[in-house]
Amino acid sequence: MIARIEVKRFGEKVIFSNAVFNVPSLSHTAILGPSGRGKTTLMRILSGLDREWKGSIEDGPEHPLVLFQEDRLTGNIPALSNLRAVSDDAAAIRKVLSDTGLSGEEKKSVHEFSGGMRRRLAIARILLLDGDFLFLDEPFRGLDGPMKAHIASLLLDHAAGRTLVFITHDEDDLSLLGADSIIEL
């Protein structure tokens, strides 16, 4: 995928001007940079979620999967209902609950979950979906070392045969997700 961004603005502030970003097909591309440099904006442009910019994208996603920086769960319903919102495959839901360490928690409302549990549930939803690109905005936020490594393994398995684009502030994430391409902002 090649994104040629003539201009992207927020009000009067120019975020990108005459910029070109290359994401090789089937790569694991990390987007790095300090806060406020446009990492999430770039991910939203690449994934097709942001259409308020001038330019073009070649070979972009047809069916992107996006894990947002915010978990975007419905807090007043059980975890199981959050998963059923994206899949009705009971066996797959049981497996993803087990894989993410949430078995036995499926009847709890999301507002009862810790931050790490909410993040794992948001990741579980992504693991239930199919698409051609996988976009992850700070995927390991709220996860500790052993769980972070385990979730990275699940995400790598899910990324097989897909282009993976992820945002991180942590250099360790580059090796956890096998970054073979880096965009620095």
C-alpha positions in Angstrom: 0.0 0.0 0.0 1.2 3.5 -0.9 -0.4 6.5 0.7 0.3 9.8 -1.0 -1.1 12.5 1.3 -1.2 16.0 -0.3 -2.6 17.5 2.9 -4.3 16.5 6.1 -5.5 19.2 8.5 -7.2 19.5 11.8 -8.7 23.0 11.6 -5.8 25.2 10.7 -3.1 22.8 11.8 -1.5 20.8 9.0 -0.7 17.2 10.1 0.7 15.9 6.9 1.8 17.8 3.7 3.2 16.2 0.6 3.9 13.0 2.4 4.3 9.5 1.1 4.0 6.4 3.2 4.8 2.9 2.0 3.4 -0.2 3.8 4.8 -3.3 2.0 2.3 -6.1 1.3 2.1 -8.7 4.1 4.6 -6.7 6.1 4.5 -6.0 9.9 4.8 -2.2 9.8 5.3 -0.2 13.0 4.4 3.5 13.2 6.6 5.3 15.7 6.9 8.8 16.9 6.3 11.2 19.8 2.8 12.0 20.9 0.9 14.4 18.8 2.8 13.6 15.6 -0.1 12.0 13.8 0.4 8.3 14.3 -3.3 7.5 15.0 -4.3 9.9 12.2 -2.1 8.1 9.8 -3.5 4.7 10.8 -7.0 6.1 10.3 -6.1 7.3 6.8 -4.4 4.0 5.9 -7.4 1.9 7.2 -9.9 4.1 5.3 -11.6 5.4 8.4 -10.5 9.0 7.8 -11.6 10.3 4.4 -11.1 14.0 5.2 -7.8 14.5 3.5 -6.4 15.1 0.0 -4.4 12.5 -1.7 -4.6 8.8 -2.8 -4.0 5.3 -1.6 -2.9 2.5 -3.8 -3.5 -1.1 -2.8 -5.3 -0.2 0.4 -7.4 -2.5 2.5 -10.8 -3.8 1.3 -11.7 -5.2 4.7 -9.6 -3.7 7.5 -9.6 -4.9 11.1 -9.0 -2.1 13.5 -8.1 -2.2 17.2 -8.4 1.3 18.4 -6.4 2.9 21.2 -9.6 3.1 23.2 -11.2 -0.4 23.8 -14.6 0.7 22.4 -16.5 -1.9 24.4 -20.1 -1.6 25.6 -19.6 -1.4 29.4 -23.0 -2.1 30.7 -23.4 -5.5 29.0 -21.5 -8.8 29.7 -18.3 -9.6 28.0 -20.0 -12.4 26.1 -22.5 -10.0 24.5 -19.6 -7.8 23.4 -18.2 -10.8 21.6 -21.5 -11.9 20.2 -21.8 -8.4 18.6 -19.2 -9.5 16.1 -19.6 -13.3 15.9 -22.3 -15.9 16.5 -19.8 -18.8 16.4 -20.1 -20.2 20.0 -17.0 -22.5 19.6 -14.8 -19.6 18.3 -16.0 -17.4 21.2 -15.2 -20.0 23.8 -11.8 -20.5 22.3 -11.0 -16.8 22.1 -12.1 -16.3 25.7 -9.8 -19.1 26.8 -6.9 -17.9 24.6 -7.1 -14.4 26.1 -7.4 -15.6 29.7 -11.0 -14.5 30.1 -12.8 -17.8 30.5 -15.1 -17.6 33.5 -15.4 -13.9 33.1 -17.9 -13.9 30.2 -21.0 -13.1 32.3 -19.4 -10.1 34.0 -20.2 -6.6 32.7 -17.3 -4.9 31.1 -17.5 -2.0 33.5 -16.4 -4.6 36.2 -13.2 -5.4 34.3 -9.7 -4.0 34.9 -8.1 -2.1 32.2 -6.0 -5.1 31.1 -9.1 -7.3 31.0 -10.9 -4.7 28.8 -7.9 -4.6 26.5 -7.9 -8.4 26.2 -11.6 -8.4 25.4 -11.1 -5.8 22.7 -8.4 -8.0 21.2 -10.6 -11.1 21.5 -13.2 -9.3 19.3 -10.5 -8.6 16.6 -9.5 -12.3 16.8 -13.0 -13.3 15.9 -13.0 -11.2 12.7 -11.6 -11.7 9.2 -10.1 -9.0 7.0 -7.2 -8.3 4.7 -5.3 -5.7 6.9 -4.9 -5.7 10.7 -4.4 -2.2 12.3 -3.5 -2.0 15.9 -3.2 1.2 17.9 -1.1 0.6 21.0 -2.3 -3.0 21.3 -0.6 -3.8 24.6 -1.8 -0.9 26.6 -2.6 -2.2 30.1 -1.0 -5.6 29.7 1.9 -6.9 31.8 5.0 -8.7 30.5 3.8 -12.4 30.4 0.3 -11.5 29.2 1.7 -9.0 26.7 3.9 -11.8 25.1 1.0 -14.2 25.0 -1.3 -11.7 23.4 1.4 -10.8 20.9 1.6 -14.5 19.9 -2.2 -14.6 19.3 -2.0 -11.4 17.2 0.9 -12.7 15.2 -1.1 -15.9 14.5 -4.1 -13.8 13.4 -1.9 -11.6 11.2 -0.7 -14.5 9.2 -1.5 -13.8 5.5 -2.5 -10.2 6.3 -0.6 -6.9 6.3 -0.1 -5.7 9.9 0.2 -2.1 10.8 0.7 -1.1 14.5 1.4 1.9 16.6 3.6 1.7 19.6 5.8 3.8 21.9 7.6 0.7 23.2 10.7 -0.5 21.3 10.1 -4.1 22.7 6.8 -4.2 20.7 8.8 -4.1 17.5 10.3 -7.5 18.1 7.1 -8.9 19.8 5.1 -8.2 16.6 8.0 -8.9 14.2 8.3 -5.4 12.7 10.0 -5.6 9.3 9.1 -2.1 8.2 9.0 1.1 10.2 7.4 4.5 9.6 8.8 7.2 11.8 6.9 10.4 12.3 
